[in-house]
Structure formats: C-alpha cells, structure tokens
Amino acid sequence: MKHHSLQTYDYHVWANQRIFGHIKELPPHIYNQEIGNVDSSISKMLLHIYQTDALWLSVMSGDSFNETMDVVKRLMAETTAKKNEEIEMVFSHLSKRYKAFLDRQEDLDKAISCEHPHFGRLETRLSELVQHVVNHGTYHRGNITTMLRELGHPGTSTDYIFYLYEMNKE
C-alpha cells in the first residue's frame, strides 16, 4: 500500500491541476486581476504556492537556510511575470522533482531537522513536512476559490474526497 504521504502529495498535484484546468475555462484577464479584499491575484497566489513548495523541497533535501533562501529568490525572479500556462509547466516540473525525491526515500517517517534563524531548530519527520506542503496548498487553493467567487465565477472542487473518488475509478 502507498505511504499516506505519497498519496497526499499526489492529491496536492491533482488539486493544483484542477485549479489550472478550471482557470483555463475562464476569461484570461481573471488570472492577473487584482482582488482588493485579499490584496492579491490568482497568479500571485499560485506563485506563492509554487515558491513555497520549492522552498520545502529544498529544506527536505537538506539544504541550509541560506541555500533555501537563494532558491526562493531565484524562483521569484524567474516566475513573477510568467503566464498561466508557463506557471502550470513549472508546477509540473516541480511535482516531478518532488516525486523523484520522495520515491528515493527509504523511510518517509525518518527524522529530519531544519534550522530557521527566527524560529530555531525543528525536529520533525519528513512525512510531516509533506503534510505541511499539502495543507499549505489546500489553504491557498481555498483562497483562489474565494477570489474566483468575488470575481463572479464559480470555483472548482479540490476536496480530498473527490480525489479519492476519482482515483477509485481508475
């Protein structure tokens, strides 16, 4: 049976793909339209999810805080002006890197530690960091749904249970 962390990460990828697919069905201006209530746009929210996912892959890979911040700065410079289709491609590339990394792990529940200059040292498990990545994405996909509704468009369902139903059909 597949480790729960791998399944929840697969859900994260599936949910992001659902968001991208849904956005393609909407008027193109929606992607970058600023929404005053949340002081952001769908494009900025997707970039935030992507950059945070990349940050945590760097941490899980054992990079130092400074190395991880360098990755984030580089990604911010590379992705800020990208269009929806381009961001979807970088998400896809990152998810392949995640899956390759996770597939190489012998024990997803192994202890891992990371250092942060403000928060200090964290002793946790790799599987807990994967769960954090998934939870973070879920939270911000909910923000995107709220933005879409504020712009007069429906959201798309990305609930975990719908992922399970879809996977059960295969």
C-alpha positions as CSV (number, residue, x, y, z in Angstrom):
1,M,0.0,0.0,0.0
2,K,1.2,3.5,-0.8
3,H,2.5,5.6,2.1
4,H,0.0,8.2,3.2
5,S,2.5,11.0,2.5
6,L,2.8,9.9,-1.1
7,Q,-0.9,9.8,-1.6
8,T,-1.5,13.2,0.0
9,Y,1.2,14.6,-2.2
10,D,-0.4,13.1,-5.3
11,Y,-3.6,14.7,-4.1
12,H,-1.8,18.1,-3.9
13,V,-0.7,17.7,-7.5
14,W,-4.2,16.6,-8.6
15,A,-5.8,19.6,-6.9
16,N,-3.3,22.1,-8.4
17,Q,-4.0,20.6,-11.8
18,R,-7.8,21.0,-11.2
19,I,-7.2,24.7,-10.4
20,F,-5.2,25.2,-13.6
21,G,-7.7,23.4,-15.7
22,H,-10.5,25.5,-14.3
23,I,-8.7,28.8,-14.8
24,K,-8.2,27.9,-18.5
25,E,-12.0,27.8,-18.8
26,L,-12.4,31.4,-17.5
27,P,-11.7,34.7,-19.2
28,P,-7.9,35.3,-19.5
29,H,-7.9,38.6,-17.6
30,I,-9.1,36.8,-14.4
31,Y,-5.6,35.3,-13.9
32,N,-3.9,38.6,-13.1
33,Q,-6.9,40.6,-11.9
34,E,-6.2,42.2,-8.5
35,I,-8.7,41.5,-5.9
36,G,-8.9,44.2,-3.3
37,N,-10.4,42.1,-0.5
38,V,-7.5,39.8,-0.3
39,D,-4.9,42.2,-1.8
40,S,-3.7,39.7,-4.3
41,S,-4.5,37.9,-7.6
42,I,-4.9,34.3,-8.6
43,S,-1.5,34.5,-10.4
44,K,0.2,35.8,-7.2
45,M,-1.5,33.1,-5.1
46,L,-0.4,30.3,-7.5
47,L,3.2,31.7,-7.5
48,H,3.1,31.7,-3.7
49,I,2.1,28.0,-3.6
50,Y,4.8,27.2,-6.1
51,Q,7.6,29.1,-4.4
52,T,6.6,27.6,-1.0
53,D,6.5,24.1,-2.4
54,A,10.0,24.7,-3.9
55,L,11.2,26.1,-0.5
56,W,10.1,23.0,1.3
57,L,11.7,20.6,-1.2
58,S,14.9,22.4,-0.6
59,V,14.5,22.0,3.2
60,M,13.6,18.3,2.8
61,S,16.7,17.8,0.6
62,G,18.9,19.0,3.5
63,D,19.8,22.5,2.1
64,S,20.8,25.1,4.6
65,F,18.6,28.1,5.3
66,N,20.8,30.3,3.1
67,E,20.7,27.8,0.3
68,T,16.9,27.6,0.5
69,M,16.5,31.4,0.5
70,D,18.7,31.5,-2.6
71,V,16.4,29.0,-4.3
72,V,13.4,31.1,-3.4
73,K,14.9,34.4,-4.6
74,R,15.9,32.8,-7.9
75,L,12.4,31.3,-8.4
76,M,10.8,34.6,-7.6
77,A,12.9,36.3,-10.3
78,E,12.2,33.5,-12.8
79,T,8.5,33.2,-12.3
80,T,7.0,36.6,-11.4
81,A,6.0,37.6,-14.9
82,K,5.0,34.2,-16.3
83,K,1.6,33.4,-17.8
84,N,-0.8,30.8,-16.5
85,E,0.4,28.1,-19.0
86,E,4.0,28.7,-18.1
87,I,3.3,28.5,-14.4
88,E,1.4,25.3,-14.9
89,M,4.6,23.9,-16.6
90,V,6.9,24.9,-13.7
91,F,4.4,23.3,-11.3
92,S,4.5,20.1,-13.3
93,H,8.3,20.1,-13.3
94,L,8.5,20.7,-9.6
95,S,6.0,17.9,-8.9
96,K,8.2,15.5,-10.9
97,R,11.2,16.6,-8.8
98,Y,9.1,16.1,-5.6
99,K,8.0,12.6,-6.7
100,A,11.6,11.6,-7.6
101,F,12.8,12.8,-4.3
102,L,10.0,11.1,-2.3
103,D,10.5,7.8,-4.3
104,R,14.2,7.8,-3.3
105,Q,13.3,7.9,0.4
106,E,13.6,4.6,2.2
107,D,11.6,5.9,5.2
108,L,9.2,8.8,4.8
109,D,8.8,8.8,8.6
110,K,12.5,9.4,9.2
111,A,13.6,12.2,11.5
112,I,14.6,15.4,9.8
113,S,15.8,18.7,11.3
114,C,15.8,22.1,9.9
115,E,17.1,25.5,11.2
116,H,15.5,28.8,10.9
117,P,17.2,32.0,12.2
118,H,14.0,33.2,13.8
119,F,12.1,30.1,14.8
120,G,15.1,28.0,15.7
121,R,15.7,24.2,15.2
122,L,12.8,22.0,14.3
123,E,13.0,18.2,14.8
124,T,10.2,16.5,12.8
125,R,9.6,13.8,10.3
126,L,9.8,14.0,6.5
127,S,6.2,12.9,6.3
128,E,5.1,15.8,8.5
129,L,6.8,18.3,6.1
130,V,5.0,16.7,3.2
131,Q,1.7,17.1,5.1
132,H,2.6,20.8,5.7
133,V,3.2,21.3,1.9
134,V,-0.2,19.7,1.2
135,N,-2.0,21.7,3.9
136,H,-0.4,25.0,2.7
137,G,-1.6,24.3,-0.9
138,T,-5.1,23.4,0.3
139,Y,-5.4,26.6,2.3
140,H,-4.3,28.8,-0.7
141,R,-6.5,26.9,-3.2
142,G,-9.3,27.9,-0.9
143,N,-8.2,31.5,-1.3
144,I,-8.3,31.1,-5.0
145,T,-11.8,29.8,-4.8
146,T,-12.8,32.8,-2.8
147,M,-11.1,35.1,-5.3
148,L,-13.0,33.5,-8.2
149,R,-16.3,33.9,-6.4
150,E,-15.6,37.5,-5.7
151,L,-14.9,38.0,-9.4
152,G,-18.3,36.4,-10.2
153,H,-17.0,32.9,-11.3
154,P,-17.5,29.5,-9.6
155,G,-14.6,27.7,-8.1
156,T,-13.8,24.1,-8.8
157,S,-13.9,21.3,-6.2
158,T,-10.5,20.2,-5.0
159,D,-11.6,18.4,-1.8
160,Y,-9.6,15.3,-0.9
161,I,-12.6,13.1,-1.0
162,F,-13.2,14.0,-4.7
163,Y,-9.6,13.0,-5.4
164,L,-10.2,9.7,-3.6
165,Y,-13.4,9.1,-5.7
166,E,-11.5,9.9,-8.9
167,M,-8.6,7.6,-8.0
168,N,-11.1,4.8,-7.2
169,K,-12.4,4.9,-10.7
170,E,-9.0,4.2,-12.3
